[in-house]
Amino acid sequence: MDFNANKREVAEVATNSHESHDIEIDGVSDGKRNPNVDEMNWNEGNGLLDSNHGSEKKRSKISEDIMVGPANTLMRPAETMGPSDTLVGPARPINRRGSRSEYVGEGPADGSWPPKEWPVADSLSFTRALIFYGEGTVTGQENEDATRMIQEARRFRTKYHKGEGVTVGGIGADRYRFGANGVVEIFYGDEETNLCCVPDLDTYVHDYNRLVEIVSDGKVRTYSFQRLEMLSKLFKIHKITNGSSEHQAQSKLLGADFYSTMKIDNHIHLAAAASAKMFVEFVRRKLKTECDTVVHEGQTLREVFENAGIDSDHLTIDAFNVLADYSVYQRFDNFNSNFSPFRLTHMRKIFLKTENEIDGRFFAELTKVIFSRLEASKGHKAATEMRLSLYGMERKEWLNLAKWVMRDWDGEYPGPVLSSHNRWLVQIPRLWRIYKAKKDQNGSLSFQVMLENIFVPLFDATINPNENKEIAELLQHIVGFDSVDDEGAAEAPCSNTTANAWTSATNPAYSWQLYYLWANIEVLNHLRKSRGLNTFSFRPHAGETGDPMHLAAAYMLSKSINHGITLDKQVSLQYLYYLDQVGISVSPLSNNFLFRKIASNPLPKFFKRGMNVTLSTDDPLLFHMSDDALLEEYTVARSSFDFSVSVVSLNLRLHFFYFIWSFLPFVSTFLKMTDMTELARNSIFQSDFDDHSKQYWLGQNYKQGVTQCDARKTQVPLMRAKFRAEHLAQEEMLLSLIANGKGKDFLKDMMVQFSYAREGHRDVLAKNAINIPYSL
């Protein structure tokens, strides 16, 4: 076989871009699984699957030029194997029928080509597009430099979020103190050895600046953009070729549908969790049943409304004036004022605050109305992760919040403010500028005092729960922390100034504040874990507006983020978020009113590329018209972003081998809710609901990856899950081999394999075709 000719033919069918590659489409089959395929073994070390090889292939002569190896497989010639084969892999079998071996699992266990063969199925479950790369795509010093820097960037996330940079010594800490650097230190007995050391501020600032430097590098941006664009195009091909198959597969998942599939609203603020309609009805009912209750400065509820000049005719959604309009666009100040009904701040305090003359009873009852609707699954099946606000203005805030949540309330909805369909997160607004102006009398107040107000009660309740019972009990029902506020507000540059030295009235940098929240939560988690208590995730607002480099800090420190729409301005960070599957909870309706119109929202782009995105509501009181705010988000997304493909007619032309194969016009049937159910499934993965709940919603083996989820529960067909998992695994392997300088060896091996695939495909066509074109 003339391998130089093969290279020339590959070049002839290259795409118009500088990347020389071809697309091989495997055949669609009935999707039956091969009973000979061995079971997958889960490797928890890197989240990929390791597998044993599967069944043998039947012998079928294709070309005399192709070597026949043992087990009736086609082997590449031994002389083509080079020193790179420890990474690229041993001689691999090619299916004699012309289709490639099917990936049954998600990927190899070690991030490179596996020492064992992939399991082979008798027939492919769906059409796959395989990319055979040419010169310039996986070779060249620029690509090697870019991939090495990407790997360096990913190590920062491992160091901080995954805790590999945290030093833990001993167990059983029984005392703590706030260090001079603003991070809690924990000790045992009289010993002075800190049992949990996180990277200090100097180290963090150095690492953060290095990450910013990496993602801003031209080589990294180019490589990331090319890979993301490739993922987008591959998803488009997947939809074109597998649309009807996915529809058929989903239609066979009987017993459930989109409405009965669990969807979690990962990002919703309690103060705006009720819809405007629900809120108005609640206020109207209270005026009718509790008009004589003293609610504000000695005034009854009736008197408050009378003094404001509001009668029963004003109890309409329009008069309440809480729904957002054009006036809030790019105006966070106007947005915050919308939380006050009739633009009266005392109305907000009466109905939407936990601390007032009635101890927040109206707010508790309104919250329970929302819970009751969730628990009854009215409209559709959903759950929430609502945010409780804690400002850090005073040390007693935690106790007051605990008393409000855990109180045994009377009335129509008795008991504490808890629900099986909700998990609490605590949001901490970045309001240093306000705290400084309000509390500082002599100009010496430092940021560390605010940190102590936030974290001292938590460490007290963890070490001495019997002396802090209310807070200790509340912490059992909290799953994470959020950081919120206007990202577009002025802030100082990220500096090495420690918390106890920060006395400026200027807001510290977003990335600086995130470090101090992460560092203290990390120490608290290690302390609580050592005592067998629940721990907390860190899921801040990031990338809603402002500097896109906020997303760099969030990438290093957080489990997932809320919003993330400015990722479309920074492709390198976007690629990092894809590779590590960092959760992104996007709120398109909120974005539409505040910072990004629906037409330019990057959610569909993120989704097509395989990023871990989902939908959330943010503030239903302000942005939604119905009581089913989350369902409204999914409906608007489906209609606005065209997630589910309608009937299309395409003349699909794919450059195949060294001739052009023209398909007949291809009609893709409506994809039903496949995309919507994938977004819903992602919401469960991103959530901090307990393992038992996730098993119920996703399947017993959900921790082994998306391909191991129960499709009957998620309503996501297995072929969609396999498509996502395979391409993520391939990106990991490609990144690794290029960074290790194996690009040229990989390209050489790919050329050989491509020649076999092309030969086999051509011969199968020639054998079965009635008319054979002269060009063949």
ROMIPA-149879 format. One record per residue (C-alpha): x, y, z. Coordinates in Angstrom, 2 decimals, padded with zeros to 5 digits. Example, Ala and Ser with C-alpha at 12.3 -4.5 7.8 and 13.67 -1.06 7.14 Angstrom:
<pts>
xx; yy; zz
012.30; -004.50; 007.80
013.67; -001.06; 007.14
</pts>
This chain:
<pts>
xx; yy; zz
000.00; 000.00; 000.00
001.37; 003.44; -000.98
001.19; 005.50; 002.20
002.46; 008.62; 000.42
-000.53; 008.36; -001.90
-002.73; 008.07; 001.13
-001.37; 011.33; 002.48
-001.99; 013.05; -000.85
-005.57; 011.81; -000.89
-006.15; 013.01; 002.66
-004.95; 016.45; 001.64
-007.28; 016.47; -001.39
-010.37; 016.06; 000.76
-009.31; 018.46; 003.49
-011.72; 021.11; 004.69
-011.35; 024.74; 003.74
-009.79; 025.61; 007.10
-006.09; 025.32; 007.87
-006.95; 022.17; 009.82
-006.69; 019.20; 007.49
-009.18; 016.58; 008.56
-011.86; 014.28; 007.20
-015.11; 013.04; 008.62
-015.94; 009.37; 008.63
-019.56; 008.48; 009.28
-020.28; 005.04; 010.70
-023.47; 003.22; 009.86
-026.63; 003.27; 011.94
-027.81; -000.07; 013.25
-030.69; -001.41; 015.30
-028.79; -000.48; 018.49
-028.74; -003.96; 020.03
-025.96; -004.49; 022.52
-023.41; -007.22; 022.11
-023.85; -009.80; 024.88
-020.12; -010.51; 024.71
-019.15; -007.01; 025.77
-017.54; -007.15; 029.19
-018.68; -005.02; 032.12
-017.12; -001.60; 032.58
-014.81; -000.94; 035.52
-015.12; 002.50; 037.05
-011.92; 004.33; 037.84
-012.75; 007.05; 040.34
-009.33; 008.59; 040.01
-010.13; 010.50; 036.85
-013.82; 009.95; 036.12
-013.34; 007.78; 033.07
-014.08; 004.17; 032.33
-011.63; 001.34; 031.87
-012.83; -001.66; 029.88
-011.91; -005.12; 028.70
-011.96; -005.99; 025.04
-015.11; -007.45; 023.56
-016.13; -009.95; 020.94
-014.22; -011.07; 017.88
-015.10; -010.12; 014.34
-016.16; -012.37; 011.51
-013.67; -012.59; 008.69
-014.55; -010.83; 005.47
-011.91; -010.13; 002.83
-011.77; -006.46; 001.90
-008.36; -005.78; 000.42
-005.27; -007.86; -000.23
-003.18; -004.92; 000.94
-004.55; -005.09; 004.48
-002.86; -007.49; 006.84
-004.99; -010.15; 008.51
-004.10; -010.68; 012.14
-005.25; -013.07; 014.83
-008.91; -013.26; 015.80
-009.80; -012.34; 012.20
-009.00; -008.67; 012.73
-007.28; -006.25; 010.41
-003.96; -005.01; 011.79
-001.83; -002.10; 010.70
001.58; -003.17; 009.35
004.20; -003.70; 012.06
006.71; -001.48; 010.27
004.46; 001.54; 010.80
004.63; 001.23; 014.58
006.98; 003.73; 016.13
008.25; 004.69; 019.58
005.03; 006.60; 020.24
002.99; 003.45; 020.44
003.12; 003.41; 024.23
000.81; 006.43; 024.03
-000.91; 006.00; 020.70
-001.53; 002.30; 021.38
-000.80; -001.15; 020.09
-002.04; -002.54; 016.80
-005.77; -002.06; 016.93
-008.46; -004.10; 015.19
-010.66; -002.60; 012.51
-014.15; -003.87; 011.98
-014.16; -005.82; 008.70
-017.64; -004.61; 007.86
-016.27; -001.10; 007.49
-017.57; 000.39; 010.76
-015.36; 001.36; 013.64
-015.31; -000.28; 017.06
-017.95; 001.17; 019.34
-017.11; 002.96; 022.56
-019.34; 001.32; 025.12
-017.82; 003.18; 028.05
-016.82; 006.83; 028.49
-013.11; 006.59; 027.93
-009.81; 005.09; 029.01
-008.83; 004.97; 032.65
-005.46; 006.68; 032.33
-006.27; 009.55; 029.98
-004.33; 008.02; 027.08
-005.14; 005.27; 024.64
-005.93; 002.18; 026.79
-003.59; -000.78; 027.07
-006.62; -002.97; 026.38
-008.90; -002.75; 023.36
-012.16; -000.91; 023.55
-015.11; -003.30; 023.84
-016.45; -004.07; 020.40
-020.15; -004.37; 019.69
-021.67; -006.39; 016.85
-023.25; -003.24; 015.54
-023.05; 000.48; 016.20
-025.79; 002.03; 018.29
-025.70; 005.35; 016.41
-023.88; 007.27; 013.69
-020.50; 008.65; 014.69
-018.33; 011.28; 013.06
-014.63; 010.53; 013.42
-012.04; 013.19; 012.75
-008.78; 012.17; 011.03
-006.40; 015.03; 011.67
-003.81; 016.34; 009.26
-000.73; 018.52; 009.45
-001.02; 021.62; 011.59
-003.88; 020.44; 013.78
-002.01; 018.19; 016.19
001.55; 019.10; 015.24
003.71; 022.17; 015.61
005.39; 023.90; 018.52
002.51; 026.33; 018.94
000.04; 023.53; 019.61
002.43; 021.87; 022.04
002.94; 025.13; 023.93
-000.82; 025.78; 024.04
-001.72; 022.33; 025.35
001.01; 022.43; 027.99
-000.28; 025.76; 029.25
-003.83; 024.40; 029.32
-002.64; 021.50; 031.44
-000.86; 023.97; 033.73
-004.09; 025.95; 034.08
-006.03; 022.81; 034.97
-003.57; 022.07; 037.75
-004.66; 025.28; 039.46
-008.20; 023.93; 039.74
-006.81; 020.68; 041.11
-004.74; 022.62; 043.62
-007.58; 024.75; 044.96
-011.04; 023.36; 044.23
-010.00; 019.73; 044.52
-007.88; 020.48; 047.56
-004.54; 019.04; 046.47
-002.85; 022.24; 047.61
-004.39; 021.96; 051.09
-002.25; 020.38; 053.81
-004.19; 018.47; 056.46
-002.46; 017.09; 059.54
-003.99; 015.07; 062.36
-007.63; 014.83; 063.38
-009.89; 016.02; 066.15
-009.28; 019.78; 066.21
-010.99; 021.27; 069.24
-010.11; 024.96; 069.03
-009.51; 027.61; 066.39
-008.45; 031.19; 065.88
-008.62; 033.67; 063.05
-005.14; 034.06; 061.65
-003.67; 037.47; 060.99
-003.96; 036.69; 057.28
-007.77; 036.39; 057.44
-007.98; 032.59; 057.32
-009.06; 030.41; 060.24
-006.47; 028.10; 061.82
-007.53; 024.97; 063.74
-005.64; 023.20; 066.53
-005.83; 020.26; 068.87
-005.36; 020.82; 072.61
-002.40; 022.97; 073.53
-000.55; 022.25; 070.30
000.23; 025.19; 068.04
000.40; 023.24; 064.77
-002.28; 024.35; 062.32
-004.12; 021.18; 061.24
-005.39; 022.61; 057.96
-003.19; 024.89; 055.85
-004.61; 026.30; 052.63
-002.45; 028.14; 050.07
-001.82; 031.64; 051.42
-002.88; 034.86; 049.73
000.52; 035.48; 048.11
000.47; 032.03; 046.53
-003.10; 032.46; 045.37
-002.49; 035.88; 043.81
000.55; 034.49; 041.98
-001.44; 031.49; 040.70
-004.41; 033.64; 039.72
-002.22; 036.05; 037.77
-000.54; 033.13; 036.06
-003.92; 031.70; 035.07
-004.96; 035.07; 033.64
-001.69; 035.14; 031.69
-002.31; 031.62; 030.33
-005.90; 032.17; 029.18
-004.89; 035.46; 027.57
-002.07; 033.87; 025.57
-002.68; 033.94; 021.81
-001.66; 030.31; 021.27
-004.04; 029.09; 023.96
-006.90; 031.20; 022.60
-006.36; 029.86; 019.08
-006.20; 026.22; 020.17
-009.23; 026.61; 022.47
-011.30; 028.31; 019.77
-010.50; 025.59; 017.23
-011.44; 022.81; 019.64
-014.67; 024.51; 020.70
-015.66; 025.14; 017.09
-014.95; 021.50; 016.29
-017.20; 020.39; 019.14
-019.99; 022.64; 017.84
-019.75; 021.18; 014.35
-019.63; 017.63; 015.63
-022.82; 018.20; 017.61
-024.48; 019.59; 014.50
-023.51; 016.46; 012.56
-024.75; 014.31; 015.44
-028.14; 016.02; 015.31
-028.39; 015.74; 011.55
-027.50; 012.06; 011.42
-029.04; 010.89; 014.71
-032.04; 013.16; 015.15
-034.64; 010.59; 014.23
-032.79; 007.83; 016.09
-032.72; 009.90; 019.28
-036.41; 010.63; 018.87
-037.19; 006.94; 018.50
-035.00; 006.03; 021.45
-036.66; 008.60; 023.66
-040.14; 007.57; 022.60
-039.37; 004.06; 023.83
-038.54; 005.33; 027.33
-042.04; 004.66; 028.61
-043.49; 005.64; 031.96
-042.05; 009.17; 032.12
-041.69; 012.37; 030.11
-040.17; 015.81; 030.46
-042.81; 016.95; 032.94
-042.29; 014.00; 035.26
-038.48; 014.19; 035.01
-036.86; 015.99; 037.93
-035.55; 019.50; 037.22
-033.69; 021.44; 039.90
-033.66; 025.21; 040.01
-030.01; 025.54; 041.10
-030.06; 029.31; 041.32
-033.01; 031.06; 042.94
-033.05; 033.77; 045.59
-035.60; 033.28; 048.37
-036.58; 036.95; 048.52
-037.82; 036.70; 044.91
-038.79; 033.02; 044.79
-042.54; 033.65; 044.65
-044.03; 034.73; 041.37
-045.61; 038.19; 041.23
-049.04; 036.59; 040.96
-048.40; 034.36; 043.99
-047.06; 037.30; 045.99
-050.05; 039.56; 045.22
-052.49; 036.80; 046.19
-050.62; 036.23; 049.45
-050.70; 039.95; 050.39
-054.39; 040.18; 049.48
-055.16; 037.21; 051.71
-053.21; 038.69; 054.63
-055.07; 041.99; 054.34
-058.31; 040.08; 054.54
-057.39; 037.73; 057.40
-054.78; 039.66; 059.43
-055.49; 043.32; 058.83
-055.25; 044.07; 062.59
-051.85; 042.42; 063.11
-049.19; 044.92; 064.21
-046.45; 044.68; 061.60
-044.41; 047.91; 061.44
-043.55; 050.59; 063.99
-046.69; 049.90; 065.99
-048.96; 050.07; 062.93
-051.35; 047.33; 061.90
-051.24; 045.93; 058.40
-054.40; 047.90; 057.52
-052.88; 051.12; 058.80
-049.66; 050.58; 056.85
-051.63; 050.29; 053.61
-053.97; 053.17; 054.45
-051.10; 055.49; 055.32
-049.48; 054.60; 052.01
-052.72; 055.42; 050.18
-053.17; 051.84; 048.98
-056.61; 050.23; 048.95
-057.88; 046.89; 047.70
-058.07; 048.18; 044.12
-054.28; 048.59; 044.14
-053.64; 044.93; 044.88
-052.72; 044.06; 041.32
-049.48; 042.94; 039.74
-049.13; 046.22; 037.86
-049.67; 048.32; 040.97
-047.19; 046.25; 043.00
-044.58; 047.31; 040.45
-042.20; 044.40; 041.08
-041.89; 043.03; 037.54
-038.68; 044.11; 035.81
-038.81; 046.32; 032.72
-036.39; 048.21; 030.48
-035.40; 050.50; 033.37
-033.30; 047.78; 035.01
-031.16; 047.02; 031.95
-027.52; 047.54; 032.97
-028.84; 049.17; 036.16
-028.33; 046.98; 039.22
-029.51; 049.79; 041.50
-032.92; 049.95; 039.79
-033.07; 046.18; 039.84
-032.64; 046.07; 043.63
-035.42; 048.62; 044.14
-037.86; 046.29; 042.35
-037.79; 044.00; 045.38
-039.85; 046.61; 047.28
-043.61; 046.43; 046.51
-045.03; 049.84; 045.53
-041.37; 051.03; 045.80
-041.85; 051.18; 049.59
-038.95; 049.69; 051.53
-041.04; 048.96; 054.61
-043.33; 046.76; 052.48
-040.30; 044.66; 051.63
-039.36; 044.45; 055.29
-042.86; 043.33; 056.30
-043.26; 040.60; 053.70
-039.79; 039.63; 052.47
-037.48; 039.86; 055.47
-036.66; 037.42; 058.27
-036.20; 040.16; 060.87
-039.13; 042.47; 061.63
-041.83; 043.05; 064.26
-043.49; 039.70; 063.48
-040.16; 037.80; 063.38
-040.47; 037.20; 059.65
-043.69; 035.17; 059.96
-045.24; 036.41; 056.70
-042.02; 035.57; 054.87
-041.97; 032.08; 056.38
-045.58; 031.47; 055.36
-044.98; 032.71; 051.82
-041.95; 030.43; 051.56
-044.04; 027.47; 052.68
-046.64; 028.27; 050.03
-043.85; 027.90; 047.46
-042.68; 024.65; 049.09
-046.18; 023.19; 049.07
-046.45; 023.78; 045.34
-043.10; 022.08; 044.74
-044.01; 019.11; 046.91
-047.34; 018.68; 045.13
-045.49; 018.67; 041.76
-048.03; 021.06; 040.30
-047.34; 021.63; 036.62
-044.16; 019.56; 036.56
-041.64; 017.83; 038.81
-039.09; 020.26; 040.23
-036.98; 021.10; 043.25
-035.03; 024.17; 044.31
-031.80; 025.30; 045.93
-032.86; 028.63; 047.39
-030.51; 031.31; 048.73
-030.77; 032.73; 052.23
-029.00; 036.06; 052.67
-026.31; 036.67; 055.27
-024.52; 040.02; 055.11
-021.73; 039.81; 057.67
-022.75; 043.12; 059.19
-023.21; 041.63; 062.67
-022.15; 038.46; 064.48
-025.74; 037.67; 065.51
-027.01; 037.25; 061.92
-026.41; 033.49; 061.95
-028.40; 033.00; 065.15
-031.30; 035.10; 063.88
-031.35; 033.18; 060.61
-031.24; 029.84; 062.43
-034.15; 030.82; 064.63
-036.21; 031.82; 061.60
-035.56; 028.64; 059.63
-035.78; 026.13; 062.49
-038.69; 027.71; 064.40
-041.77; 025.53; 064.89
-044.18; 027.91; 063.16
-047.93; 027.71; 063.75
-050.70; 028.33; 061.25
-051.65; 026.79; 057.94
-048.11; 025.49; 057.32
-046.72; 024.43; 060.72
-043.13; 023.46; 061.48
-039.73; 024.79; 060.38
-039.02; 026.37; 057.00
-037.73; 023.16; 055.43
-038.84; 021.00; 052.54
-037.88; 017.70; 050.96
-037.88; 019.59; 047.66
-035.46; 022.33; 048.70
-031.88; 022.64; 049.88
-030.59; 025.86; 051.39
-027.54; 027.80; 050.25
-026.33; 030.93; 052.01
-025.50; 033.89; 049.80
-023.00; 036.48; 051.00
-023.28; 039.82; 049.18
-020.01; 041.63; 048.45
-021.03; 044.77; 050.34
-017.79; 045.85; 051.99
-018.23; 049.43; 050.79
-021.62; 049.64; 052.55
-020.37; 047.90; 055.69
-017.39; 050.23; 055.88
-019.54; 053.34; 055.52
-022.10; 052.09; 058.03
-019.92; 050.61; 060.75
-016.55; 052.36; 060.66
-016.37; 055.30; 063.04
-012.63; 055.99; 063.11
-011.45; 054.56; 059.77
-009.63; 051.55; 061.28
-012.21; 048.84; 060.57
-010.70; 046.05; 058.45
-012.21; 043.45; 056.11
-011.25; 040.75; 058.61
-013.98; 041.92; 061.00
-016.56; 041.20; 058.32
-015.02; 037.76; 057.74
-015.20; 037.05; 061.46
-018.89; 037.97; 061.53
-019.47; 035.44; 058.77
-017.31; 032.52; 059.96
-016.84; 032.67; 063.74
-020.42; 031.46; 064.45
-019.88; 028.53; 062.06
-016.68; 027.35; 063.74
-018.26; 027.85; 067.19
-021.26; 025.71; 066.19
-019.02; 023.01; 064.71
-016.65; 022.72; 067.69
-019.22; 023.37; 070.43
-022.61; 022.32; 069.01
-024.22; 021.96; 072.44
-023.56; 025.62; 073.17
-024.76; 026.72; 069.71
-027.67; 024.37; 069.09
-029.73; 026.56; 066.76
-026.85; 027.30; 064.38
-025.54; 023.73; 064.57
-028.97; 022.42; 063.59
-029.33; 024.94; 060.76
-025.95; 023.94; 059.30
-027.25; 020.41; 058.80
-029.72; 021.82; 056.26
-027.26; 024.03; 054.35
-025.43; 022.58; 051.37
-023.35; 025.46; 050.05
-022.34; 029.11; 049.85
-022.85; 031.70; 047.14
-021.20; 035.09; 046.58
-023.46; 037.74; 045.03
-023.60; 041.37; 043.95
-023.04; 043.55; 040.91
-019.91; 042.31; 039.12
-019.82; 045.49; 037.10
-019.27; 047.68; 040.16
-015.92; 049.42; 040.61
-013.34; 047.37; 042.47
-009.68; 047.52; 043.40
-007.12; 045.35; 041.55
-006.34; 041.94; 043.03
-003.49; 042.55; 045.47
-001.45; 040.87; 048.22
-003.01; 043.06; 050.92
-004.28; 040.76; 053.66
-007.79; 040.98; 055.11
-006.68; 042.51; 058.40
-004.82; 045.23; 056.49
-007.68; 046.08; 054.11
-009.19; 049.28; 055.53
-009.87; 051.09; 052.26
-013.47; 052.06; 051.53
-013.08; 050.67; 048.01
-014.51; 047.24; 047.34
-011.71; 044.64; 047.17
-011.28; 042.74; 043.92
-013.83; 040.03; 043.15
-011.06; 037.42; 042.90
-009.62; 038.57; 046.27
-012.97; 038.28; 048.05
-013.62; 034.88; 046.51
-010.29; 033.62; 047.86
-011.17; 034.51; 051.44
-014.59; 032.88; 051.22
-013.11; 029.74; 049.64
-010.21; 029.51; 052.10
-012.37; 029.69; 055.21
-015.02; 027.36; 053.79
-012.24; 024.89; 052.95
-010.91; 024.90; 056.53
-014.45; 024.62; 057.89
-015.14; 021.64; 055.62
-012.05; 019.76; 056.82
-013.02; 020.42; 060.42
-016.60; 019.25; 059.88
-015.52; 016.22; 057.87
-013.24; 015.11; 060.71
-016.26; 015.23; 063.00
-018.57; 013.33; 060.66
-020.64; 016.40; 059.77
-021.93; 017.63; 056.43
-019.74; 019.91; 054.34
-020.46; 022.82; 052.00
-019.80; 023.51; 048.34
-018.83; 026.91; 046.95
-021.05; 028.05; 044.04
-020.67; 031.79; 043.45
-022.23; 034.15; 040.95
-019.64; 034.67; 038.23
-019.65; 035.97; 034.70
-023.00; 037.79; 034.83
-021.36; 041.06; 033.81
-018.08; 042.90; 034.39
-014.56; 041.54; 033.96
-014.55; 038.07; 032.32
-011.52; 037.23; 034.46
-013.85; 036.84; 037.42
-014.46; 033.48; 035.79
-010.78; 032.62; 036.18
-011.03; 032.93; 039.96
-014.28; 030.96; 039.98
-012.66; 028.25; 037.86
-009.90; 027.83; 040.42
-012.08; 027.89; 043.53
-015.67; 026.80; 042.92
-017.66; 023.66; 042.22
-020.01; 025.46; 039.83
-021.18; 028.98; 039.01
-024.36; 030.95; 038.41
-024.81; 032.90; 035.14
-021.41; 032.54; 033.38
-022.56; 034.35; 030.24
-019.36; 036.39; 029.87
-017.54; 033.12; 029.15
-018.36; 033.74; 025.51
-015.85; 036.62; 025.64
-013.00; 034.36; 026.73
-012.60; 031.15; 024.70
-009.68; 029.81; 026.73
-011.67; 029.86; 029.96
-014.64; 028.46; 028.10
-012.55; 025.49; 026.98
-011.28; 024.96; 030.54
-014.84; 024.97; 031.85
-015.68; 022.36; 029.20
-012.72; 020.09; 029.97
-013.45; 020.07; 033.71
-017.23; 020.13; 033.23
-017.63; 023.02; 035.65
-021.36; 023.51; 036.19
-022.94; 026.68; 034.77
-026.49; 027.58; 035.79
-027.75; 030.13; 033.25
-030.84; 032.32; 033.71
-031.74; 033.65; 030.23
-034.85; 035.60; 031.31
-032.94; 037.36; 034.07
-030.06; 038.03; 031.68
-032.52; 039.41; 029.12
-033.71; 042.13; 031.49
-030.38; 042.94; 033.12
-027.32; 042.37; 030.93
-027.77; 040.20; 027.84
-030.72; 040.01; 025.47
-032.12; 036.59; 024.61
-030.91; 036.76; 021.02
-027.27; 037.04; 022.11
-027.37; 034.71; 025.11
-024.52; 032.17; 024.77
-026.45; 029.31; 026.39
-027.14; 027.45; 023.10
-023.48; 027.78; 022.10
-022.34; 026.36; 025.45
-024.84; 023.52; 025.21
-023.88; 022.48; 021.69
-020.23; 022.33; 022.70
-021.01; 019.94; 025.52
-020.49; 022.23; 028.47
-022.21; 021.37; 031.74
-025.01; 023.94; 031.48
-028.53; 024.06; 032.84
-031.39; 026.52; 033.32
-032.40; 028.41; 036.45
-034.79; 031.21; 037.34
-032.77; 033.63; 039.51
-035.68; 035.89; 040.61
-039.17; 034.72; 039.56
-040.81; 037.66; 041.36
-039.17; 040.05; 038.91
-038.75; 038.11; 035.68
-041.52; 035.52; 035.29
-045.21; 035.71; 034.51
-046.40; 032.30; 035.70
-046.27; 030.30; 038.92
-044.13; 027.70; 037.11
-041.08; 029.91; 036.68
-038.63; 027.09; 035.91
-040.99; 025.59; 033.33
-041.22; 029.07; 031.83
-037.42; 029.14; 031.48
-037.41; 025.80; 029.66
-040.27; 026.87; 027.40
-038.60; 030.14; 026.43
-035.26; 028.39; 025.87
-036.83; 025.75; 023.67
-038.62; 028.29; 021.50
-035.90; 030.96; 021.45
-032.79; 028.84; 021.07
-034.24; 026.13; 018.82
-032.80; 023.39; 021.06
-035.20; 020.83; 019.65
-034.69; 020.75; 015.89
-037.81; 021.12; 013.80
-038.22; 019.46; 010.40
-035.36; 020.46; 008.13
-034.36; 019.53; 004.62
-030.67; 019.34; 003.95
-028.50; 018.46; 001.01
-025.69; 017.04; 003.12
-022.33; 016.85; 001.45
-019.54; 015.16; 003.36
-016.03; 014.90; 001.91
-015.40; 011.18; 002.13
-012.07; 009.61; 001.33
-011.10; 010.99; -002.10
-014.53; 011.49; -003.66
-017.65; 013.45; -002.74
-020.61; 011.52; -001.47
-023.90; 013.40; -001.92
-026.72; 012.34; 000.34
-030.34; 012.56; -000.61
-032.25; 015.36; 001.07
-032.31; 014.41; 004.71
-035.31; 015.07; 006.92
-034.79; 015.26; 010.69
-037.91; 014.68; 012.73
-038.73; 016.80; 015.75
-036.32; 015.93; 018.54
-039.05; 016.19; 021.14
-037.45; 017.04; 024.49
-034.00; 015.44; 024.23
-032.15; 018.72; 024.66
-034.49; 019.84; 027.44
-034.08; 016.61; 029.36
-030.30; 016.86; 029.02
-030.42; 020.31; 030.58
-032.67; 018.95; 033.33
-030.27; 016.07; 034.00
-027.38; 018.52; 034.23
-029.29; 020.45; 036.90
-029.30; 017.35; 039.12
-025.58; 016.78; 038.60
-024.85; 020.40; 039.53
-027.03; 020.31; 042.61
-026.01; 019.48; 046.16
-028.96; 017.22; 046.89
-028.02; 014.09; 048.79
-026.74; 010.94; 047.12
-029.95; 009.01; 047.79
-032.05; 011.63; 045.97
-029.67; 011.72; 043.02
-029.78; 007.93; 042.73
-033.57; 008.13; 042.65
-033.54; 010.76; 039.91
-030.53; 009.61; 037.87
-030.03; 005.91; 038.60
-027.90; 003.89; 040.97
-024.68; 004.31; 038.97
-024.87; 008.03; 038.20
-021.47; 008.69; 039.80
-019.88; 006.64; 037.02
-020.79; 009.30; 034.47
-023.58; 010.28; 032.13
-023.50; 007.01; 030.19
-024.31; 005.14; 033.38
-027.42; 007.17; 034.20
-030.77; 005.40; 033.90
-032.31; 006.75; 030.71
-035.78; 005.78; 031.95
-035.33; 008.27; 034.79
-033.52; 011.08; 032.97
-035.28; 010.71; 029.59
-031.88; 011.33; 027.96
-031.28; 008.58; 025.34
-028.07; 006.62; 025.79
-026.77; 007.67; 022.39
-026.79; 011.33; 023.48
-024.96; 010.46; 026.69
-022.40; 008.39; 024.75
-021.87; 011.19; 022.25
-021.08; 013.67; 025.02
-018.86; 011.27; 026.98
-016.86; 010.04; 023.99
-015.96; 013.50; 022.75
-014.98; 014.66; 026.22
-012.71; 011.62; 026.56
-011.24; 012.24; 023.11
-010.49; 015.89; 023.98
-008.68; 014.72; 027.12
-006.57; 012.25; 025.16
-005.80; 014.67; 022.34
-004.72; 017.33; 024.82
-002.47; 014.86; 026.60
-000.70; 013.45; 023.56
-000.03; 016.87; 021.98
001.31; 018.24; 025.27
003.61; 015.24; 025.53
005.06; 015.96; 022.07
003.36; 012.97; 020.44
001.52; 014.96; 017.78
003.65; 013.80; 014.82
003.57; 010.16; 015.88
-000.17; 010.40; 016.43
-000.63; 011.96; 012.99
001.42; 009.19; 011.37
-000.61; 006.51; 013.11
-003.85; 008.30; 012.22
-002.87; 008.40; 008.54
-002.35; 004.64; 008.54
-005.65; 003.94; 010.23
-007.44; 006.35; 007.92
-006.04; 004.57; 004.88
-007.50; 001.29; 006.11
-010.87; 002.85; 006.79
-010.94; 004.53; 003.39
-009.93; 001.36; 001.57
-012.49; -000.70; 003.42
-015.30; 001.78; 002.89
-014.53; 002.12; -000.83
-014.42; -001.63; -001.33
-017.70; -002.20; 000.50
-019.37; 000.44; -001.70
-017.85; -001.05; -004.86
-018.95; -004.55; -003.90
-022.58; -003.54; -003.35
-023.10; -000.66; -005.77
-025.05; -001.15; -009.01
-023.26; 001.66; -010.83
-019.64; 002.34; -009.97
-018.47; 005.89; -010.84
-015.35; 006.15; -012.97
-013.72; 008.39; -010.33
-013.77; 005.56; -007.78
</pts>
